[in-house]
């Protein structure tokens, strides 16, 4: 009886769990990052070392990309990530998130893509920047430069 009750409550919790996302666009693609990963969103300072989100995703940056804002990721503040002006903040139910198809999971996972959120305006690609392998390599390189060991 106890296991059955836990299963029912566990399903209720998952159905009613929510995730707050920062949404932004790169070209025609829309992305979402869990706001719990973000330490700071601020204006880009010209001349500061940073990496564009497009580069992290290995996508060519659109011509109209101005990278007006930069994100600092918690526990990875050494290297800001450049994005356009964010579209919005949104709250979604965890049960509305779709898993990646098995065929795409390995390749997309290296970029930190972990799911999709269907919406009326199209699909939001969900990103976990802690799992983006290029970002992790750039952070290690940046730390080595600061220590004088490139």
Secondary structure, 3 states (H helix, E strand, C coil): CHHHHHHHHHHHHHHHCEEEEEEEEECCEEEEEEHHHEEEEEECCCCCCEEEHHHHCCCCCCCCCCCCEEEEECCEEEEEEEECCCCEEEEEEHHHEECCCHHHHHHHHHCCEEEEEEECCEEEEEECHHHCHHHHHHHHHHHHHHCCCC
